Amino acid sequence: MSAAVTRSRAFAALWLVAVCLLLGHNGYLWLVKRIAPDTDIMALLPVQERDPILQQSFTQMVDAAQQRVIVLAGAAEWDDARRAADAYSAVLAKRPDLFTATAAGEQVQAEWLSLFQRHRLTLLTAGQEGQLRQEGTPFWLQAALAKLYAPFGGPKLGAWQDDPFGLFAGWAQERAQETPVRPRDGHLSVSNGQRQYVLLPLTLKVPALSMTAQETVLPLLQEAGAAARKTAPDVELIQAGVILHAAHASAQASGEASTIGIGSLAGIILLMWLAFRSFKPIALILLSIGIGCLGALSVCWLLFGQVHLMTLVFGASLIGVAQDYGIYFLCNRLSADERLDSHALLKRLLPGLSLTLLAAVIGYGGLALTPFPGLRQMAVFSALGLVFAWLTVICWFPLLIGGRTLKSGRLVSVYGAALQRWPLLRQGTATYALALATMLAIGVGIGQLGANDDIRLLQNPPKHLIDDQIKLSKLLDAPTPVQFFLVRGDSPEAVLQREEALKRRLDPLIAAGRISGYQAMSNWVPSARTQQERRTLIEAKLLQDGGPLAGLAEQAGEDTAWIDAVRANLRAAGKPLTLDAFLAAPASEPWRHLWIGSSHGEYASIVALRGLQNATVPALRALPGALQGVQWVDKVEEISSVLGRYRQNMAWVVLGAYAVVFVLMLPRYGRRTWRVLAPTALASLITLALLGYTGQNLQLFHVLALMLLLGVGVDYGIFMQEHPDRRDSTPWLAVGMSAANTILSFGLLGLSHTPALQAFGLTMLLGTLLVWLIVPCFGSTTLKANDVPADAFGNR
Amino acid sequence: MKKLMKTMLLAAVAGLAGVAGAGQAAVPVAKIQAMLAKPKVMCGRFDQSKQLAGMKKPLAANGRFCVVQDKGVLWRTLQPFPNTLRLTKDEIVHYQGDRVAMRLDAKSEPTVRMINRVLFSLLAGDLAQLETLFDVDGTVGADRWDVTLKAKEPALAKAIGTIRLDGGKYVDNIVISEASGDRTSIVFSSIQNGEAALQPDEAKLF
């Protein structure tokens, strides 16, 4: 006896050392390294499916957008809009450490055309190229003459003789029309016919997703908005930016965390008090859960080098299972004889406790077998967390809880008595009829389940943010950063040529009004082949002997020397424009994100689409088919498909876990094994049916909850089967305490406004409640002495 | 005019059109404003002479123009090649005969409104409007005035060069001198007022 106690003291001390190490490592991670969970949902994708260039294209499109805040101040009168915008900017100017107001220098703007001007003979719009092919000398002569005699001459694009046919002016105008934003009185402006807007593009200097940014930037934006409204009361302010969504999400999360968290904590404490008349149990259970979570985090970080946010979300659900070990021990302590030593009690409980741990670990182990790194990490995290919580119970609880620590409350005896009157399933026609009816009802319910893998499950921004976003994209006609074409090739020239092939396929869609335009590198720098073709075309149609230049000379009374001079002047601007020259020039600044450059021996670029409607997406998706090196990229769809595949994979994992757990239980429970699993399986099916009847769509988070429900439910089944005697209410108490806690902690998630958490919470609420209610029905009636060792010292 | 238009458009696009607030007038703009007749409808003849860089002889053209308040401007070149330019609030249309050779609307090119406002102001002599974009310098006599306009924004000034206007009740002469060396002078004459000034085919275009 004393040897056993000494040994267990040694284990407890060892465990204390281990826990101190864990605490130290966690302190280092959070306080020194200041780790942040990985939030990139693509990181959850199987590695072989991930494509570095694709990844980089996302990063370039999305990260560029992430730090941006765009504000539009609009009013019917331009002056009002301008005053409001100035008031807004004045407030922001107080904190130059937070924002950079994006204002291109005057010099840059003045010079932006000069690069193109030097290569103007090779820059044509597609329409001009078509005209050059179709029309002959008379057409071009007439066009040049019209320009020649037009009332005012324009020096900006050179003198008349620098662009006699107006081709370069037309090209530059087409480029300008890639955005409706225009400079006006020192501001950037857009208008929609009813209102004039001042555009204020801001770039955050602090990370948009950091808490500090949200805490300082948001109040400042509000103050600026108030100042703008004070200056011009009718001003319409439209604001958009990732930070606004992030701030809303964290405000919602912390709001929910406090209501749900406080609610469930108060409930659990009250419950524990009523059951054990002491706060010690709740403290102990929280201790075991806490060590479980911290330990899992530590080891996961060591194994993976990072922890994904989804892992933490799923890992939080550990609590539901991790508490069971502590509760089971405490309930048995409560009902056992006071004289029974806690170490001896533990020894007797160890087989059941070990089985529950093994079942859960193996259940999570199934997750680790899937090819999804995200699921693997969740599995490792969960399994580790359970092991740590379990070890805490085994090593410390017997020392901390003596025979007289716990006293039973009145609630415990009332509740315990209820077990005697609980219906028990026996073989008979009534039971079979009930089973058949239940199965039918379940079948019909599940048949009504749809599926939903929409990205909006993960976040649902409030309506005013979405409205602003829609208004903004309408006004600015900006391309969406999440849907675009990715073009690849083994050289920059190949990429530009493929872009041009793609653009030829997109032009009919623009003509049909299904998209309003595209942004592409080749709009600015056509491929060398195209530039050469156009150069040849101009030579043959405009500069040839006896061509339009001769007619012009005749009309203006000039000689061949003049023709030669004009021709030489034009040819001097006929050298092709290169991509490198463009990328090095300030003029390319707004477009550089479209060029991905080389990666792994491959070059790639983005062709972004303006005015894209959902109805056009299928046509765009089908477009690359015939085109080499062109890929339609749709991050929204991508995330949905990841969610969908995780949902399907997880469903198989759940089924597999049932099988594994069944095999595992077989040696100990024999023919009774099905009784351990049946309540959980039945509860899961009924939950699914109820979801079907209430018109819910099945999503990943329902399935994740079912996985957790298996972990929780099997524990209840094991507790009940460890004490098959109905007169012993100990397991029933453990099940009740555990289920009530699970419902309080997870069921309340059903109140969340985030659809994913709501689905998870609702499933846990229904499922846990059902297992709790069903589990006594599957108790066996026979009593075998060797199955109920706890009774030997039982207090009744 | 098409060229100036494009010039201004591009200059504006390039970020050069901006000036905050109206500057201090170097000439009593109000006095000139008072001198101008500012009829609701005004039509007349123009004679244009262009001296282009690299060309020996000036190029001559003439035609009719109409300025209609709240509607816009009609610019009809008759000699040597007939073509018509119509500028309304939201649109610029260029006709070659009856054929529309070019159409530009404010929806696809937002600077169209600004360009049309400036050109209208130029022909109507509305210096108060022009002052927001140009530095106005000049002299005012008893019944004559002349001014020189230079864009406030340096880059726009470089693009357009200087514009000289002179007149009395109406704008009589416009001379535009560009940095590239191209120079255009326009003389207005036979100006008529009132609805009757519009010829039937001109009225049809508005």
Interface residues (C-beta under 8 A of the other chain):
Chain A: A104 E106 Q109 A110 W112 L113 Q142 L145 A146 K147 L148 Y149 A150 P151 F152 G153 G154 P155 K156 L157 G158 A159 W160 Q161 D162 G166 A169 A172 Q173 A176 Q177 P180 R182 P183 R184 D185 G186 H187 S189 V190 S191 Q555 A556 G557 E558 W562 A565 V566 N569
Chain B: M1 K2 K3 L4 M5 K6 T7 L9 L10 A11 A12 V13 A14 G15 L16 A17 G18 V19 A20 F46 Q48 K50 L52 A53 G54 M55 K56 K57 L59 A61 W75 T77 P80 F81 N83 L85 Q96 A101 S108 E109 P110 T111 M114 T132 P154 A155 K158 A159 I160 G161 I176 E178 A179 S180 G181 D182 R183 T184 I186
